[in-house]
Amino acid sequence: MEAMIATLKLKPQEVDNFMPLLIRALYQDDKMIKGLVLDCVDLLEKGAEELLPHLLKLLDEIDNHAAIAILKITGDDSYARRVVEKWRMEEELDEPKSLQQAADELEDEIERIITKRPLEIPSFVFYRH
């Protein structure tokens, strides 16, 4: 999968050749593989529209990744906003702030995509010797 994504970065015109593999990967049991496919929708350009019916089927299973991919392809943020609201409504007894934090991060990602802002990396992420 990573080799295919690397190829798409170098040769985006090859998207038609890889689309059947990308669609099949969405139906794998491995969520990491699905995440890789969904993270590369920017590389697919117009070809990404072919993934839309499959993403809509997978919204319940991989909701935030699919919703962000749909947003990137169509500009429709309604699915991603539904995920945010769903997470805000859910309660985790052992970690009540984790879903809230995830919802906040997803909402930031939605706004970043809509406004086309670059990803902001907090300064504490950079390791200093």
Backbone atoms as SQL, in Angstrom:
CREATE TABLE atoms (id INTEGER PRIMARY KEY, chain TEXT, resi INTEGER, resn TEXT, atom TEXT, x REAL, y REAL, z REAL);
INSERT INTO atoms VALUES
  (1, 'A', 1, 'MET', 'N', 0.827, -1.180, 0.000),
  (2, 'A', 1, 'MET', 'CA', 0.000, 0.000, 0.000),
  (3, 'A', 1, 'MET', 'C', 0.877, 1.252, 0.000),
  (4, 'A', 2, 'GLU', 'N', 1.901, 1.264, 0.843),
  (5, 'A', 2, 'GLU', 'CA', 2.780, 2.432, 0.904),
  (6, 'A', 2, 'GLU', 'C', 3.508, 2.656, -0.416),
  (7, 'A', 3, 'ALA', 'N', 3.891, 1.571, -1.091),
  (8, 'A', 3, 'ALA', 'CA', 4.558, 1.696, -2.388),
  (9, 'A', 3, 'ALA', 'C', 3.593, 2.287, -3.420),
  (10, 'A', 4, 'MET', 'N', 2.335, 1.881, -3.359),
  (11, 'A', 4, 'MET', 'CA', 1.346, 2.399, -4.283),
  (12, 'A', 4, 'MET', 'C', 1.149, 3.905, -4.047),
  (13, 'A', 5, 'ILE', 'N', 1.082, 4.313, -2.801),
  (14, 'A', 5, 'ILE', 'CA', 0.905, 5.728, -2.474),
  (15, 'A', 5, 'ILE', 'C', 2.123, 6.525, -2.929),
  (16, 'A', 6, 'ALA', 'N', 3.308, 5.961, -2.732),
  (17, 'A', 6, 'ALA', 'CA', 4.528, 6.633, -3.192),
  (18, 'A', 6, 'ALA', 'C', 4.513, 6.794, -4.711),
  (19, 'A', 7, 'THR', 'N', 4.052, 5.774, -5.413),
  (20, 'A', 7, 'THR', 'CA', 3.950, 5.850, -6.872),
  (21, 'A', 7, 'THR', 'C', 2.965, 6.939, -7.280),
  (22, 'A', 8, 'LEU', 'N', 1.830, 7.015, -6.569),
  (23, 'A', 8, 'LEU', 'CA', 0.839, 8.045, -6.888),
  (24, 'A', 8, 'LEU', 'C', 1.385, 9.457, -6.652),
  (25, 'A', 9, 'LYS', 'N', 2.252, 9.603, -5.660),
  (26, 'A', 9, 'LYS', 'CA', 2.865, 10.909, -5.419),
  (27, 'A', 9, 'LYS', 'C', 3.755, 11.308, -6.591),
  (28, 'A', 10, 'LEU', 'N', 4.461, 10.327, -7.148),
  (29, 'A', 10, 'LEU', 'CA', 5.369, 10.604, -8.261),
  (30, 'A', 10, 'LEU', 'C', 4.659, 10.659, -9.607),
  (31, 'A', 11, 'LYS', 'N', 3.614, 9.819, -9.753),
  (32, 'A', 11, 'LYS', 'CA', 2.898, 9.719, -11.029),
  (33, 'A', 11, 'LYS', 'C', 1.391, 9.750, -10.796),
  (34, 'A', 12, 'PRO', 'N', 0.835, 10.921, -10.502),
  (35, 'A', 12, 'PRO', 'CA', -0.600, 10.996, -10.221),
  (36, 'A', 12, 'PRO', 'C', -1.474, 10.539, -11.397),
  (37, 'A', 13, 'GLN', 'N', -0.926, 10.560, -12.596),
  (38, 'A', 13, 'GLN', 'CA', -1.686, 10.122, -13.764),
  (39, 'A', 13, 'GLN', 'C', -1.967, 8.615, -13.740),
  (40, 'A', 14, 'GLU', 'N', -1.339, 7.883, -12.833),
  (41, 'A', 14, 'GLU', 'CA', -1.535, 6.443, -12.708),
  (42, 'A', 14, 'GLU', 'C', -2.749, 6.079, -11.841),
  (43, 'A', 15, 'VAL', 'N', -3.503, 7.057, -11.397),
  (44, 'A', 15, 'VAL', 'CA', -4.603, 6.805, -10.460),
  (45, 'A', 15, 'VAL', 'C', -5.597, 5.776, -10.997),
  (46, 'A', 16, 'ASP', 'N', -5.893, 5.827, -12.286),
  (47, 'A', 16, 'ASP', 'CA', -6.860, 4.874, -12.858),
  (48, 'A', 16, 'ASP', 'C', -6.374, 3.431, -12.723),
  (49, 'A', 17, 'ASN', 'N', -5.072, 3.235, -12.843),
  (50, 'A', 17, 'ASN', 'CA', -4.517, 1.890, -12.711),
  (51, 'A', 17, 'ASN', 'C', -4.609, 1.359, -11.287),
  (52, 'A', 18, 'PHE', 'N', -4.555, 2.255, -10.300),
  (53, 'A', 18, 'PHE', 'CA', -4.555, 1.845, -8.901),
  (54, 'A', 18, 'PHE', 'C', -5.931, 1.856, -8.239),
  (55, 'A', 19, 'MET', 'N', -6.921, 2.478, -8.883),
  (56, 'A', 19, 'MET', 'CA', -8.221, 2.639, -8.249),
  (57, 'A', 19, 'MET', 'C', -8.847, 1.313, -7.795),
  (58, 'A', 20, 'PRO', 'N', -8.835, 0.249, -8.597),
  (59, 'A', 20, 'PRO', 'CA', -9.415, -1.013, -8.107),
  (60, 'A', 20, 'PRO', 'C', -8.742, -1.524, -6.830),
  (61, 'A', 21, 'LEU', 'N', -7.430, -1.354, -6.729),
  (62, 'A', 21, 'LEU', 'CA', -6.712, -1.774, -5.525),
  (63, 'A', 21, 'LEU', 'C', -7.071, -0.902, -4.331),
  (64, 'A', 22, 'LEU', 'N', -7.216, 0.382, -4.561),
  (65, 'A', 22, 'LEU', 'CA', -7.582, 1.296, -3.476),
  (66, 'A', 22, 'LEU', 'C', -8.982, 0.975, -2.955),
  (67, 'A', 23, 'ILE', 'N', -9.894, 0.700, -3.863),
  (68, 'A', 23, 'ILE', 'CA', -11.267, 0.359, -3.451),
  (69, 'A', 23, 'ILE', 'C', -11.274, -0.941, -2.662),
  (70, 'A', 24, 'ARG', 'N', -10.551, -1.936, -3.146),
  (71, 'A', 24, 'ARG', 'CA', -10.474, -3.212, -2.400),
  (72, 'A', 24, 'ARG', 'C', -9.871, -3.009, -1.020),
  (73, 'A', 25, 'ALA', 'N', -8.874, -2.139, -0.925),
  (74, 'A', 25, 'ALA', 'CA', -8.222, -1.886, 0.363),
  (75, 'A', 25, 'ALA', 'C', -9.203, -1.283, 1.375),
  (76, 'A', 26, 'LEU', 'N', -10.172, -0.528, 0.907),
  (77, 'A', 26, 'LEU', 'CA', -11.169, 0.051, 1.814),
  (78, 'A', 26, 'LEU', 'C', -12.004, -1.011, 2.512),
  (79, 'A', 27, 'TYR', 'N', -12.100, -2.188, 1.905),
  (80, 'A', 27, 'TYR', 'CA', -12.924, -3.257, 2.471),
  (81, 'A', 27, 'TYR', 'C', -12.105, -4.297, 3.228),
  (82, 'A', 28, 'GLN', 'N', -10.817, -4.024, 3.421),
  (83, 'A', 28, 'GLN', 'CA', -9.969, -4.911, 4.222),
  (84, 'A', 28, 'GLN', 'C', -10.346, -4.775, 5.698),
  (85, 'A', 29, 'ASP', 'N', -9.995, -5.762, 6.495),
  (86, 'A', 29, 'ASP', 'CA', -10.254, -5.700, 7.930),
  (87, 'A', 29, 'ASP', 'C', -9.283, -4.779, 8.661),
  (88, 'A', 30, 'ASP', 'N', -8.186, -4.469, 8.046),
  (89, 'A', 30, 'ASP', 'CA', -7.136, -3.679, 8.674),
  (90, 'A', 30, 'ASP', 'C', -7.460, -2.181, 8.591),
  (91, 'A', 31, 'LYS', 'N', -7.761, -1.573, 9.735),
  (92, 'A', 31, 'LYS', 'CA', -8.111, -0.147, 9.753),
  (93, 'A', 31, 'LYS', 'C', -6.934, 0.742, 9.367),
  (94, 'A', 32, 'MET', 'N', -5.715, 0.270, 9.608),
  (95, 'A', 32, 'MET', 'CA', -4.548, 1.062, 9.242),
  (96, 'A', 32, 'MET', 'C', -4.447, 1.183, 7.720),
  (97, 'A', 33, 'ILE', 'N', -4.719, 0.092, 7.021),
  (98, 'A', 33, 'ILE', 'CA', -4.694, 0.115, 5.547),
  (99, 'A', 33, 'ILE', 'C', -5.777, 1.070, 5.040),
  (100, 'A', 34, 'LYS', 'N', -6.975, 0.969, 5.629),
  (101, 'A', 34, 'LYS', 'CA', -8.058, 1.875, 5.233),
  (102, 'A', 34, 'LYS', 'C', -7.645, 3.322, 5.470),
  (103, 'A', 35, 'GLY', 'N', -7.019, 3.563, 6.602),
  (104, 'A', 35, 'GLY', 'CA', -6.564, 4.912, 6.914),
  (105, 'A', 35, 'GLY', 'C', -5.561, 5.435, 5.903),
  (106, 'A', 36, 'LEU', 'N', -4.650, 4.577, 5.446),
  (107, 'A', 36, 'LEU', 'CA', -3.678, 4.982, 4.425),
  (108, 'A', 36, 'LEU', 'C', -4.370, 5.401, 3.140),
  (109, 'A', 37, 'VAL', 'N', -5.367, 4.612, 2.739),
  (110, 'A', 37, 'VAL', 'CA', -6.107, 4.938, 1.515),
  (111, 'A', 37, 'VAL', 'C', -6.808, 6.281, 1.685),
  (112, 'A', 38, 'LEU', 'N', -7.471, 6.458, 2.811),
  (113, 'A', 38, 'LEU', 'CA', -8.222, 7.690, 3.033),
  (114, 'A', 38, 'LEU', 'C', -7.320, 8.899, 3.178),
  (115, 'A', 39, 'ASP', 'N', -6.134, 8.694, 3.713),
  (116, 'A', 39, 'ASP', 'CA', -5.191, 9.800, 3.850),
  (117, 'A', 39, 'ASP', 'C', -4.614, 10.251, 2.510),
  (118, 'A', 40, 'CYS', 'N', -4.714, 9.409, 1.495),
  (119, 'A', 40, 'CYS', 'CA', -4.114, 9.758, 0.205),
  (120, 'A', 40, 'CYS', 'C', -5.131, 10.317, -0.789),
  (121, 'A', 41, 'VAL', 'N', -6.343, 10.645, -0.363),
  (122, 'A', 41, 'VAL', 'CA', -7.333, 11.150, -1.326),
  (123, 'A', 41, 'VAL', 'C', -6.862, 12.417, -2.016),
  (124, 'A', 42, 'ASP', 'N', -6.032, 13.215, -1.367),
  (125, 'A', 42, 'ASP', 'CA', -5.518, 14.430, -2.013),
  (126, 'A', 42, 'ASP', 'C', -4.716, 14.090, -3.269),
  (127, 'A', 43, 'LEU', 'N', -4.041, 12.970, -3.245),
  (128, 'A', 43, 'LEU', 'CA', -3.223, 12.567, -4.392),
  (129, 'A', 43, 'LEU', 'C', -4.063, 12.120, -5.580),
  (130, 'A', 44, 'LEU', 'N', -5.283, 11.704, -5.306),
  (131, 'A', 44, 'LEU', 'CA', -6.126, 11.119, -6.346),
  (132, 'A', 44, 'LEU', 'C', -6.811, 12.157, -7.220),
  (133, 'A', 45, 'GLU', 'N', -6.823, 13.386, -6.759),
  (134, 'A', 45, 'GLU', 'CA', -7.456, 14.499, -7.460),
  (135, 'A', 45, 'GLU', 'C', -8.871, 14.111, -7.893),
  (136, 'A', 46, 'LYS', 'N', -9.225, 14.273, -9.151),
  (137, 'A', 46, 'LYS', 'CA', -10.592, 13.970, -9.636),
  (138, 'A', 46, 'LYS', 'C', -10.931, 12.487, -9.485),
  (139, 'A', 47, 'GLY', 'N', -9.926, 11.643, -9.511),
  (140, 'A', 47, 'GLY', 'CA', -10.156, 10.206, -9.369),
  (141, 'A', 47, 'GLY', 'C', -10.748, 9.828, -8.026),
  (142, 'A', 48, 'ALA', 'N', -10.565, 10.690, -7.042),
  (143, 'A', 48, 'ALA', 'CA', -11.076, 10.419, -5.702),
  (144, 'A', 48, 'ALA', 'C', -12.601, 10.316, -5.684),
  (145, 'A', 49, 'GLU', 'N', -13.267, 10.971, -6.620),
  (146, 'A', 49, 'GLU', 'CA', -14.732, 10.922, -6.673),
  (147, 'A', 49, 'GLU', 'C', -15.237, 9.491, -6.832),
  (148, 'A', 50, 'GLU', 'N', -14.440, 8.647, -7.443),
  (149, 'A', 50, 'GLU', 'CA', -14.813, 7.235, -7.615),
  (150, 'A', 50, 'GLU', 'C', -14.906, 6.512, -6.270),
  (151, 'A', 51, 'LEU', 'N', -14.225, 7.025, -5.261),
  (152, 'A', 51, 'LEU', 'CA', -14.267, 6.415, -3.930),
  (153, 'A', 51, 'LEU', 'C', -15.515, 6.792, -3.131),
  (154, 'A', 52, 'LEU', 'N', -16.212, 7.859, -3.530),
  (155, 'A', 52, 'LEU', 'CA', -17.322, 8.378, -2.726),
  (156, 'A', 52, 'LEU', 'C', -18.370, 7.344, -2.336),
  (157, 'A', 53, 'PRO', 'N', -18.896, 6.533, -3.259),
  (158, 'A', 53, 'PRO', 'CA', -19.920, 5.572, -2.832),
  (159, 'A', 53, 'PRO', 'C', -19.396, 4.589, -1.784),
  (160, 'A', 54, 'HIS', 'N', -18.136, 4.259, -1.871),
  (161, 'A', 54, 'HIS', 'CA', -17.521, 3.322, -0.925),
  (162, 'A', 54, 'HIS', 'C', -17.320, 3.996, 0.433),
  (163, 'A', 55, 'LEU', 'N', -16.943, 5.262, 0.409),
  (164, 'A', 55, 'LEU', 'CA', -16.752, 5.996, 1.658),
  (165, 'A', 55, 'LEU', 'C', -18.073, 6.150, 2.410),
  (166, 'A', 56, 'LEU', 'N', -19.137, 6.399, 1.674),
  (167, 'A', 56, 'LEU', 'CA', -20.448, 6.540, 2.315),
  (168, 'A', 56, 'LEU', 'C', -20.868, 5.237, 2.993),
  (169, 'A', 57, 'LYS', 'N', -20.519, 4.109, 2.384),
  (170, 'A', 57, 'LYS', 'CA', -20.832, 2.804, 2.993),
  (171, 'A', 57, 'LYS', 'C', -20.023, 2.577, 4.271),
  (172, 'A', 58, 'LEU', 'N', -18.846, 3.154, 4.333),
  (173, 'A', 58, 'LEU', 'CA', -17.928, 2.904, 5.443),
  (174, 'A', 58, 'LEU', 'C', -17.990, 3.949, 6.552),
  (175, 'A', 59, 'LEU', 'N', -18.888, 4.907, 6.455),
  (176, 'A', 59, 'LEU', 'CA', -18.926, 5.988, 7.443),
  (177, 'A', 59, 'LEU', 'C', -19.075, 5.490, 8.869),
  (178, 'A', 60, 'ASP', 'N', -19.904, 4.491, 9.107),
  (179, 'A', 60, 'ASP', 'CA', -20.104, 4.001, 10.470),
  (180, 'A', 60, 'ASP', 'C', -18.868, 3.280, 11.006),
  (181, 'A', 61, 'GLU', 'N', -18.160, 2.605, 10.116),
  (182, 'A', 61, 'GLU', 'CA', -17.015, 1.806, 10.552),
  (183, 'A', 61, 'GLU', 'C', -15.759, 2.644, 10.792),
  (184, 'A', 62, 'ILE', 'N', -15.479, 3.532, 9.888),
  (185, 'A', 62, 'ILE', 'CA', -14.273, 4.370, 9.985),
  (186, 'A', 62, 'ILE', 'C', -14.697, 5.827, 9.848),
  (187, 'A', 63, 'ASP', 'N', -15.573, 6.216, 10.715),
  (188, 'A', 63, 'ASP', 'CA', -16.291, 7.470, 10.572),
  (189, 'A', 63, 'ASP', 'C', -15.425, 8.706, 10.376),
  (190, 'A', 64, 'ASN', 'N', -14.475, 8.957, 11.237),
  (191, 'A', 64, 'ASN', 'CA', -13.741, 10.210, 11.092),
  (192, 'A', 64, 'ASN', 'C', -12.854, 10.231, 9.858),
  (193, 'A', 65, 'HIS', 'N', -12.200, 9.135, 9.540),
  (194, 'A', 65, 'HIS', 'CA', -11.351, 9.101, 8.338),
  (195, 'A', 65, 'HIS', 'C', -12.192, 9.236, 7.073),
  (196, 'A', 66, 'ALA', 'N', -13.297, 8.504, 7.015),
  (197, 'A', 66, 'ALA', 'CA', -14.164, 8.572, 5.839),
  (198, 'A', 66, 'ALA', 'C', -14.770, 9.962, 5.712),
  (199, 'A', 67, 'ALA', 'N', -15.192, 10.533, 6.825),
  (200, 'A', 67, 'ALA', 'CA', -15.813, 11.859, 6.790),
  (201, 'A', 67, 'ALA', 'C', -14.824, 12.927, 6.325),
  (202, 'A', 68, 'ILE', 'N', -13.592, 12.852, 6.784),
  (203, 'A', 68, 'ILE', 'CA', -12.569, 13.810, 6.341),
  (204, 'A', 68, 'ILE', 'C', -12.261, 13.602, 4.860),
  (205, 'A', 69, 'ALA', 'N', -12.198, 12.357, 4.409),
  (206, 'A', 69, 'ALA', 'CA', -11.954, 12.086, 2.992),
  (207, 'A', 69, 'ALA', 'C', -13.089, 12.657, 2.141),
  (208, 'A', 70, 'ILE', 'N', -14.329, 12.483, 2.594),
  (209, 'A', 70, 'ILE', 'CA', -15.475, 13.035, 1.862),
  (210, 'A', 70, 'ILE', 'C', -15.367, 14.558, 1.806),
  (211, 'A', 71, 'LEU', 'N', -14.985, 15.172, 2.907),
  (212, 'A', 71, 'LEU', 'CA', -14.800, 16.621, 2.943),
  (213, 'A', 71, 'LEU', 'C', -13.740, 17.055, 1.934),
  (214, 'A', 72, 'LYS', 'N', -12.624, 16.351, 1.909),
  (215, 'A', 72, 'LYS', 'CA', -11.548, 16.715, 0.983),
  (216, 'A', 72, 'LYS', 'C', -11.980, 16.563, -0.474),
  (217, 'A', 73, 'ILE', 'N', -12.803, 15.560, -0.755),
  (218, 'A', 73, 'ILE', 'CA', -13.223, 15.301, -2.134),
  (219, 'A', 73, 'ILE', 'C', -14.325, 16.265, -2.572),
  (220, 'A', 74, 'THR', 'N', -15.319, 16.467, -1.708),
  (221, 'A', 74, 'THR', 'CA', -16.517, 17.203, -2.120),
  (222, 'A', 74, 'THR', 'C', -16.622, 18.612, -1.541),
  (223, 'A', 75, 'GLY', 'N', -15.916, 18.873, -0.445),
  (224, 'A', 75, 'GLY', 'CA', -16.084, 20.146, 0.241),
  (225, 'A', 75, 'GLY', 'C', -17.250, 20.132, 1.216),
  (226, 'A', 76, 'ASP', 'N', -17.961, 19.005, 1.310),
  (227, 'A', 76, 'ASP', 'CA', -19.109, 18.864, 2.211),
  (228, 'A', 76, 'ASP', 'C', -18.612, 18.447, 3.591),
  (229, 'A', 77, 'ASP', 'N', -18.760, 19.339, 4.566),
  (230, 'A', 77, 'ASP', 'CA', -18.275, 19.049, 5.904),
  (231, 'A', 77, 'ASP', 'C', -19.345, 18.445, 6.812),
  (232, 'A', 78, 'SER', 'N', -20.535, 18.190, 6.302),
  (233, 'A', 78, 'SER', 'CA', -21.640, 17.723, 7.151),
  (234, 'A', 78, 'SER', 'C', -21.357, 16.364, 7.794),
  (235, 'A', 79, 'TYR', 'N', -20.725, 15.453, 7.069),
  (236, 'A', 79, 'TYR', 'CA', -20.421, 14.135, 7.649),
  (237, 'A', 79, 'TYR', 'C', -19.410, 14.267, 8.786),
  (238, 'A', 80, 'ALA', 'N', -18.384, 15.071, 8.559),
  (239, 'A', 80, 'ALA', 'CA', -17.358, 15.265, 9.592),
  (240, 'A', 80, 'ALA', 'C', -17.953, 15.960, 10.816),
  (241, 'A', 81, 'ARG', 'N', -18.829, 16.905, 10.594),
  (242, 'A', 81, 'ARG', 'CA', -19.464, 17.602, 11.721),
  (243, 'A', 81, 'ARG', 'C', -20.370, 16.658, 12.509),
  (244, 'A', 82, 'ARG', 'N', -21.009, 15.713, 11.814),
  (245, 'A', 82, 'ARG', 'CA', -21.825, 14.707, 12.519),
  (246, 'A', 82, 'ARG', 'C', -20.957, 13.843, 13.418),
  (247, 'A', 83, 'VAL', 'N', -19.772, 13.494, 12.946),
  (248, 'A', 83, 'VAL', 'CA', -18.850, 12.702, 13.769),
  (249, 'A', 83, 'VAL', 'C', -18.464, 13.495, 15.009),
  (250, 'A', 84, 'VAL', 'N', -18.169, 14.777, 14.844),
  (251, 'A', 84, 'VAL', 'CA', -17.812, 15.625, 15.985),
  (252, 'A', 84, 'VAL', 'C', -18.952, 15.621, 16.997),
  (253, 'A', 85, 'GLU', 'N', -20.170, 15.825, 16.527),
  (254, 'A', 85, 'GLU', 'CA', -21.327, 15.863, 17.437),
  (255, 'A', 85, 'GLU', 'C', -21.541, 14.513, 18.124),
  (256, 'A', 86, 'LYS', 'N', -21.364, 13.439, 17.358),
  (257, 'A', 86, 'LYS', 'CA', -21.511, 12.092, 17.928),
  (258, 'A', 86, 'LYS', 'C', -20.503, 11.885, 19.052),
  (259, 'A', 87, 'TRP', 'N', -19.267, 12.279, 18.825),
  (260, 'A', 87, 'TRP', 'CA', -18.227, 12.113, 19.837),
  (261, 'A', 87, 'TRP', 'C', -18.508, 12.979, 21.056),
  (262, 'A', 88, 'ARG', 'N', -19.033, 14.170, 20.819),
  (263, 'A', 88, 'ARG', 'CA', -19.333, 15.055, 21.947),
  (264, 'A', 88, 'ARG', 'C', -20.478, 14.508, 22.805),
  (265, 'A', 89, 'MET', 'N', -21.386, 13.746, 22.203),
  (266, 'A', 89, 'MET', 'CA', -22.526, 13.185, 22.921),
  (267, 'A', 89, 'MET', 'C', -22.160, 11.918, 23.695),
  (268, 'A', 90, 'GLU', 'N', -21.155, 11.202, 23.215),
  (269, 'A', 90, 'GLU', 'CA', -20.762, 9.952, 23.866),
  (270, 'A', 90, 'GLU', 'C', -19.977, 10.248, 25.138),
  (271, 'A', 91, 'GLU', 'N', -20.113, 9.341, 26.077),
  (272, 'A', 91, 'GLU', 'CA', -19.360, 9.479, 27.325),
  (273, 'A', 91, 'GLU', 'C', -18.542, 8.230, 27.557),
  (274, 'A', 92, 'GLU', 'N', -17.320, 8.442, 27.940),
  (275, 'A', 92, 'GLU', 'CA', -16.457, 7.333, 28.347),
  (276, 'A', 92, 'GLU', 'C', -16.224, 7.480, 29.839),
  (277, 'A', 93, 'LEU', 'N', -16.628, 6.475, 30.587),
  (278, 'A', 93, 'LEU', 'CA', -16.520, 6.567, 32.036),
  (279, 'A', 93, 'LEU', 'C', -15.076, 6.626, 32.503),
  (280, 'A', 94, 'ASP', 'N', -14.202, 5.845, 31.859),
  (281, 'A', 94, 'ASP', 'CA', -12.819, 5.801, 32.317),
  (282, 'A', 94, 'ASP', 'C', -11.982, 6.980, 31.818),
  (283, 'A', 95, 'GLU', 'N', -12.320, 7.533, 30.666),
  (284, 'A', 95, 'GLU', 'CA', -11.567, 8.661, 30.119),
  (285, 'A', 95, 'GLU', 'C', -12.532, 9.671, 29.496),
  (286, 'A', 96, 'PRO', 'N', -13.208, 10.454, 30.301),
  (287, 'A', 96, 'PRO', 'CA', -14.221, 11.356, 29.757),
  (288, 'A', 96, 'PRO', 'C', -13.690, 12.442, 28.832),
  (289, 'A', 97, 'LYS', 'N', -12.426, 12.798, 28.949),
  (290, 'A', 97, 'LYS', 'CA', -11.893, 13.885, 28.123),
  (291, 'A', 97, 'LYS', 'C', -11.338, 13.401, 26.788),
  (292, 'A', 98, 'SER', 'N', -11.095, 12.115, 26.620),
  (293, 'A', 98, 'SER', 'CA', -10.446, 11.662, 25.394),
  (294, 'A', 98, 'SER', 'C', -11.327, 11.866, 24.166),
  (295, 'A', 99, 'LEU', 'N', -12.604, 11.545, 24.250),
  (296, 'A', 99, 'LEU', 'CA', -13.494, 11.770, 23.111),
  (297, 'A', 99, 'LEU', 'C', -13.701, 13.259, 22.871),
  (298, 'A', 100, 'GLN', 'N', -13.782, 14.022, 23.925),
  (299, 'A', 100, 'GLN', 'CA', -13.936, 15.473, 23.798),
  (300, 'A', 100, 'GLN', 'C', -12.720, 16.064, 23.088),
  (301, 'A', 101, 'GLN', 'N', -11.541, 15.617, 23.473),
  (302, 'A', 101, 'GLN', 'CA', -10.313, 16.095, 22.844),
  (303, 'A', 101, 'GLN', 'C', -10.265, 15.668, 21.374),
  (304, 'A', 102, 'ALA', 'N', -10.651, 14.421, 21.102),
  (305, 'A', 102, 'ALA', 'CA', -10.684, 13.941, 19.720),
  (306, 'A', 102, 'ALA', 'C', -11.663, 14.766, 18.891),
  (307, 'A', 103, 'ALA', 'N', -12.815, 15.101, 19.468),
  (308, 'A', 103, 'ALA', 'CA', -13.803, 15.921, 18.767),
  (309, 'A', 103, 'ALA', 'C', -13.235, 17.301, 18.467),
  (310, 'A', 104, 'ASP', 'N', -12.524, 17.878, 19.435),
  (311, 'A', 104, 'ASP', 'CA', -11.906, 19.194, 19.228),
  (312, 'A', 104, 'ASP', 'C', -10.869, 19.134, 18.101),
  (313, 'A', 105, 'GLU', 'N', -10.051, 18.082, 18.103),
  (314, 'A', 105, 'GLU', 'CA', -9.023, 17.931, 17.074),
  (315, 'A', 105, 'GLU', 'C', -9.643, 17.730, 15.694),
  (316, 'A', 106, 'LEU', 'N', -10.722, 16.941, 15.638),
  (317, 'A', 106, 'LEU', 'CA', -11.397, 16.729, 14.364),
  (318, 'A', 106, 'LEU', 'C', -12.019, 18.030, 13.870),
  (319, 'A', 107, 'GLU', 'N', -12.587, 18.787, 14.770),
  (320, 'A', 107, 'GLU', 'CA', -13.170, 20.073, 14.381),
  (321, 'A', 107, 'GLU', 'C', -12.090, 21.022, 13.851),
  (322, 'A', 108, 'ASP', 'N', -10.912, 21.019, 14.475),
  (323, 'A', 108, 'ASP', 'CA', -9.794, 21.823, 13.976),
  (324, 'A', 108, 'ASP', 'C', -9.377, 21.376, 12.582),
  (325, 'A', 109, 'GLU', 'N', -9.347, 20.069, 12.364),
  (326, 'A', 109, 'GLU', 'CA', -8.985, 19.526, 11.051),
  (327, 'A', 109, 'GLU', 'C', -10.007, 19.950, 9.995),
  (328, 'A', 110, 'ILE', 'N', -11.285, 19.914, 10.337),
  (329, 'A', 110, 'ILE', 'CA', -12.333, 20.347, 9.417),
  (330, 'A', 110, 'ILE', 'C', -12.099, 21.806, 9.021),
  (331, 'A', 111, 'GLU', 'N', -11.887, 22.652, 10.012),
  (332, 'A', 111, 'GLU', 'CA', -11.671, 24.078, 9.745),
  (333, 'A', 111, 'GLU', 'C', -10.413, 24.298, 8.913),
  (334, 'A', 112, 'ARG', 'N', -9.368, 23.536, 9.200),
  (335, 'A', 112, 'ARG', 'CA', -8.123, 23.666, 8.433),
  (336, 'A', 112, 'ARG', 'C', -8.344, 23.312, 6.969),
  (337, 'A', 113, 'ILE', 'N', -9.107, 22.263, 6.713),
  (338, 'A', 113, 'ILE', 'CA', -9.366, 21.845, 5.335),
  (339, 'A', 113, 'ILE', 'C', -10.236, 22.879, 4.625),
  (340, 'A', 114, 'ILE', 'N', -11.271, 23.339, 5.307),
  (341, 'A', 114, 'ILE', 'CA', -12.189, 24.300, 4.695),
  (342, 'A', 114, 'ILE', 'C', -11.471, 25.611, 4.367),
  (343, 'A', 115, 'THR', 'N', -10.625, 26.055, 5.263),
  (344, 'A', 115, 'THR', 'CA', -9.936, 27.332, 5.050),
  (345, 'A', 115, 'THR', 'C', -8.593, 27.154, 4.347),
  (346, 'A', 116, 'LYS', 'N', -8.228, 25.904, 4.077),
  (347, 'A', 116, 'LYS', 'CA', -6.977, 25.571, 3.380),
  (348, 'A', 116, 'LYS', 'C', -5.742, 26.068, 4.130),
  (349, 'A', 117, 'ARG', 'N', -5.838, 26.057, 5.471),
  (350, 'A', 117, 'ARG', 'CA', -4.692, 26.435, 6.299),
  (351, 'A', 117, 'ARG', 'C', -3.697, 25.280, 6.339),
  (352, 'A', 118, 'PRO', 'N', -2.415, 25.573, 6.428),
  (353, 'A', 118, 'PRO', 'CA', -1.442, 24.485, 6.605),
  (354, 'A', 118, 'PRO', 'C', -1.593, 23.873, 8.000),
  (355, 'A', 119, 'LEU', 'N', -1.195, 22.636, 8.126),
  (356, 'A', 119, 'LEU', 'CA', -1.240, 21.945, 9.410),
  (357, 'A', 119, 'LEU', 'C', -0.308, 22.643, 10.390),
  (358, 'A', 120, 'GLU', 'N', -0.854, 22.966, 11.565),
  (359, 'A', 120, 'GLU', 'CA', -0.047, 23.607, 12.600),
  (360, 'A', 120, 'GLU', 'C', 0.483, 22.540, 13.540),
  (361, 'A', 121, 'ILE', 'N', 1.786, 22.488, 13.671),
  (362, 'A', 121, 'ILE', 'CA', 2.414, 21.501, 14.543),
  (363, 'A', 121, 'ILE', 'C', 2.853, 22.219, 15.813),
  (364, 'A', 122, 'PRO', 'N', 2.324, 21.789, 16.969),
  (365, 'A', 122, 'PRO', 'CA', 2.709, 22.459, 18.221),
  (366, 'A', 122, 'PRO', 'C', 4.211, 22.376, 18.448),
  (367, 'A', 123, 'SER', 'N', 4.759, 23.401, 19.073),
  (368, 'A', 123, 'SER', 'CA', 6.206, 23.457, 19.274),
  (369, 'A', 123, 'SER', 'C', 6.719, 22.328, 20.154),
  (370, 'A', 124, 'PHE', 'N', 5.858, 21.802, 21.057),
  (371, 'A', 124, 'PHE', 'CA', 6.324, 20.729, 21.933),
  (372, 'A', 124, 'PHE', 'C', 6.568, 19.425, 21.183),
  (373, 'A', 125, 'VAL', 'N', 6.116, 19.331, 19.929),
  (374, 'A', 125, 'VAL', 'CA', 6.318, 18.118, 19.137),
  (375, 'A', 125, 'VAL', 'C', 7.779, 17.977, 18.731),
  (376, 'A', 126, 'PHE', 'N', 8.454, 19.097, 18.537),
  (377, 'A', 126, 'PHE', 'CA', 9.834, 19.050, 18.104),
  (378, 'A', 126, 'PHE', 'C', 10.734, 18.736, 19.284),
  (379, 'A', 127, 'TYR', 'N', 11.490, 17.688, 19.152),
  (380, 'A', 127, 'TYR', 'CA', 12.387, 17.251, 20.215),
  (381, 'A', 127, 'TYR', 'C', 13.651, 18.090, 20.207),
  (382, 'A', 128, 'ARG', 'N', 14.022, 18.573, 21.344),
  (383, 'A', 128, 'ARG', 'CA', 15.260, 19.366, 21.452),
  (384, 'A', 128, 'ARG', 'C', 16.270, 18.618, 22.289),
  (385, 'A', 129, 'HIS', 'N', 17.500, 18.617, 21.848),
  (386, 'A', 129, 'HIS', 'CA', 18.578, 17.931, 22.582),
  (387, 'A', 129, 'HIS', 'C', 19.081, 18.767, 23.711);
